[in-house]
Amino acid sequence: MTLQTLPFNKALLKKDWKMTKWLCFAVAGILFFTMTLGVINTYNNYQRTIQEMEKHPEWYAGFDIDGYKAELKNLLQDKFKQLSGMEAMLVVFTPMAAAALLFGEEKRKKTFEILATMPFSRTEIFFNKAVIAFSNVILPFLINAAIMAAALWLSKGLRDFYSAGMVMSWFGADAFRLFVVLSFSLLFASLTGTSISQLVLTIIFFIFPIGFTGLLYMNMAMWGYRIAVIDEFLNIFGSYTMPGILSNIKEVPIAFHIISAIIMLVAAKLLFDRNKLERSGETLEFETIEAFFKFGVAVCTSMLVGVIVTGCAGSFIYFTNNVPRIFTIIGYIIGIFLGWFVASYSIKTNRAKV
């Protein structure tokens, strides 16, 4: 019995890479200018400060150069350990963009119908797209890690500030985050029929656990329930959500997220095998989840509008937090109808023409 080889297909890989390579290069460039350049310039900046001190000692009276060096080291350590600013945005949105380009755009343009007429199986199509998606998100970080590691070899002074081990730890942590977010994005790529709906729903459900819990807390507070245990629950629950992977890697249940990512990746493949080409271009690929989608949007919108209406009534009518509950109830009703209408309109507008 021969072992089945992985379904790599040169033609599919080449096509998908050509379609998405600009994303890889763009992210690599952004990451270089927002992080890598600052890291490899650390020693030069330190040397410039020393030269300035020698030229103008009166400007640096009482300046602790050793303390300044230690501060630079601590800043770099924090930079390698914790996500911040543009790096966090790249970790979240690069996988989402790659999945949207590879799946959503193909569905929107209905080019999957062309692929279906070619001698490619669904497994080949999904596998090669997943490979290119992972390449697009991992290569920019790998390139920048290589640059920072090479800088240590070229500039011995940099070794006083960071090490190759710190760079590899940084790359490993971000590779883990990118894999989890990409698996999550691929799941929604198999559930949705257009790039826009895919991006919107992926972002919504990325923040949904934290957002929904926050909405629940605000609504309970409006009705007079202020339970301290909710705060503790949020702190624990948060580390198991998708946004939780953005925190310090030591605070993240890594095994849980890796297992979840593998499950999502398998589910994405199984759902993709059942995608109907005639529904490409619609908001959702499966009619059976439309009711759940509309209900979920309506409930979340209801809770949000309830908070907004109550807050507005308190600010502009009563000038107090003691707002009659009728305003909250009116907000709930408005939110239910608004959420249901928006979700229904999105599905109806993007319904495939038969």
N, C-alpha and C positions, 0 to 999 in steps of 0.2 A: 504494500500500500504506500503510495507516494504522498509526501506532505504537500499540502496546498500552499503555494507561494502567495505572498502579499500581492494584491491586485494593482501594482504600480502600472501606469500607462503613460508613456512618454508624451503622446499627443495631448492627452488631457492635462498633464502637468504643465506642458509648455503653454497651452491655451490659457489656463487659469493663472499661471505666473505672469504672462503678458498682460492680463487684465488687471492684476493687483499689485504689480511690482512697485508702482509709484508710491503706494501706501507704505511699503517697507522702507523705501529710501527717504520718504518724507519724515517718518517716525524716527529713523536713525539720525537724520539731520537735526530734528527738534531736540532729541535726547542729548545729542552731542553738545549743542549750544546751551542747553538749560542745566546740564549736569556735568558731563565729561570734561568740557573745556575748563570749567571752574575748578574741578578736582586736579587736573594735571597742571594748572597754573598756580597751585597752592605754594609750591616751593619758590617759584619766581616772585610771587607777591611777597613772600616772607623775606627773600633776599633784597627786594626793593626797599622794604621797610628798614632793614639793617643799613643799607646804603644811605637812606635819607637820614637816619639817626647819626651816621658818621659825618655827613655834610652839615646838618643843622641840629646839633645836640641840644641847643636851647629850646627847640620845638618839642623835644621828647623828655623834658625834665621829669624824673620820677616814673618814666615808662618802664614797665617790667617786660623785657623781651622774652624771658623764659615763660612768663605767664601768658604772653601773646601766642607763643608757639604751642603751649598746652591748649589754649582756647581753639586754635586752628585744628589741632588733632581731634578735640571733642566735637567740633562742628562737622568734620569729615565723618567721624564715627556715627554721628546722628544721621548724616546724609545717607550713609550706606545701610543703616538699620531701619529707618522709618521713611515711609512714603510722604511726599509733600508736593504741593503745587502741580507743576506740569507733569511730573513723573506719574503721580496718582491718576491724572486724567488720561495719560497714555495707556496705563495698565488697564483701565476700565474701558475706554472707547476704541482702542486699536482692535481688540478681538471682535467687538461688536461691528465695527466698520468692515473688517475682513470678511466676516460671515455674511453681512448684508451685500457686499459686492459679489461674493461667490455664489450665493444662493438667491437672495432677494432680487438682484438685478437680472439674473437669468430668468427668474419667474416673471418679473415685470415685462421684460422684453420678449417673453415666451420662446426663448431660445432652447429651453429644456425640451420642447417638442422636436426641435431639430436633432438634439442629442439622442432622443428616443428612437430616431430612425437610423441611427448609426450603430455599429456593432459594439456598443458599450453597455454593460450591465449597470443596474442601479448601485450595486456594491462598488464597482469601479468608479463611477461618477462621484459618489459620496466620499469614498476613501481618498481619492486624489485631491478633491476639494479640501478635505480635512487636512491633508498633508501640506498643501499650499497655504491654507489658513494659518496653521501652526508655524510654518516657515516665515510668513509675513509678520507674525507677532513676536517670534523669538529672535530672529536674525538681528533686528535693530539693537536689542539689548546685548546680544552676543558680540556684535561688532564693537559696541561701546565698552563692554567689559574687556575685550581684547586690547583696545586702545589704552585703557587705564592700566592694564597689566603691562603692556609694552612700555608705557611711560616710566614704570618703575625700573625697567632694565636700562633705559636711555638716560634717566636722571636719578643718580644715587641719592640725591638730597630728598627726593620724594619719599624714600623709604622711611624717613623719620616721621612721616605723617600718616601713611596708610600702607597696607600690605596686600599682596596678591590674594591672601586668604580672605580679607575683607571684601575684595572685589568679587571673588567667587561666591561668597555668602550672599552678597547683594544680588548677583545674577541668579543664583539658585532660588532665592526668595521670590524674585519677580517672575522667574520661569514657572514656579508653582502657582502664583496668582494668575498669570496669563493663561495657563492651562485650565484653571477652574472657570475663569470668565469666558474663555473660548468654548468650553463644553456647554456652558449655560447658553451662550449665543447660538451655537449650532442647534441646540434643542428648539429654540424659537425660530430658527431658520427652517426647520422641518414642520413647524406648526403654522407658519404664516405664508402668505402668497405674494407679498410685495416687499421691496426693500424698506419703504417708509413704515409700513405696519410692523415689519420685523424690528426695526430700530426702536420705534416708539414702545412696543410691547416689551422688548428686552430691557429697555431702560426702566419702564414702569415696574416690572417684576423684579428687577435688580434691587430697587429701593423699597419694594412693596412690604417686605416683612418689618423693616424698621418704620417705614412710613405708616403702615396700617396700625402697628402697635402704638405709635405716637398719636395717631388720630383717636384710637380707642382711649388712650390716657386722657387726652384733651376733652373728649366727650364725657368721660366719667367725672372729670373735674367740674365740668359745667353743671352736672347733675348733683354735685355735692360730695362725690366719692373721692377722697384723697387718701389712697392706700399706699403706705410707704413701701410695701413689698413689691409694688409695680416697678419702682425705680431699680430695685435689686434684680428683678426679673429681666428688665431691659438690658442691664449690664451683662448678665449671663447669656441671655438669648442673642444679643448682638453679635457675639463672637461666632455663632453658628450660622449667621446670615451671610449673603454674598458681600455686602459692604464690610462685614467683619474681617474679611481677608486683607483689607487695606491697612489694618492696624499693625502694631509691632508683631512680628512673626512669632515671637515667643508666647504671645497671648492668644494665638490662633490654634484651634484643634485641627492640626494639619491632616491627620489620618481621616477624620470625618469628611473634610472637604475633598480630599483626593478620592475617597470612595464615592462621594456624591458626584464628583465630576465624571468618574468612569461610568456610573449609572446613567447620568444625563447623556453622555456620549453614545452609549448603547441604545438608549431610548430615542435619541435623535436619528440614529441609523435605522431603527425599526420603523419609526414614523415616516422617514424619508422613503422607505420602500413602499409605503402605502399612500404616498402623495398622488393625487390625481391631477394629471396635466391640464385637464379642462378647468381646474380651479386656480391655476396659476394666474396671478394678477388680482386675486381676491384678498381681503384682509386676513381671513383664516383658511387653512387648507381643509379643515374637517368641519362639516356642518354640525356634527354632534356637540362640539364645544362652543357653538355660537351663543346658546342660551346661558351657559356658564360665564362666558365672556361679558355678555350684556348685564347679567346679574352682578358680577363682580365690580364692573365699572359703576353701576348704579349705586351699590352699597358704599363704595369708597367716596364717590362724588357726594352722596347724601351726607356722610359724616363730615366731609370737608366743608360743604356749603352750610351745614348746621353751625359749625364753629365760626365761619365767616359772618353769617347773618347775625348770630348772637353777639359777636365782637363789634360789628357795625352798629347794632342797636344800642349796645352799651356805650359806645363812643359818641354817637351823634344824637341819640334820643334821650337816654336816661343818664348819661355821663357817670355811670357807675357799673360795677360788675353784677349788681343784682338786677338782672334782666328777666322779665317774665318768660316762663318756659314756652309760651306760645310762639315766640320768635324762633326758638330752637326747633320746635316742631315744624313750623313753616319752612325753615331752612332745610330740614330733612326731606320734606315733601318736594320742594323745588329741586333739590339735589338728585332725588330718585328719578324724577322725570327727565331732568337734564342729562344725567349719566346714561339712562336707558336710550334717550333720543340720540345722543352722540355716538354711542356704540352701534345702535341700529343703523344710523345714517352711514357710518363708516362701512359696515358690512354691505348695506344695500348699494351704496355708490360704487363699490369695487366688485360687485357681483359680476361674475363672468357672463358675457353675452352668448347665449346658446343659439 
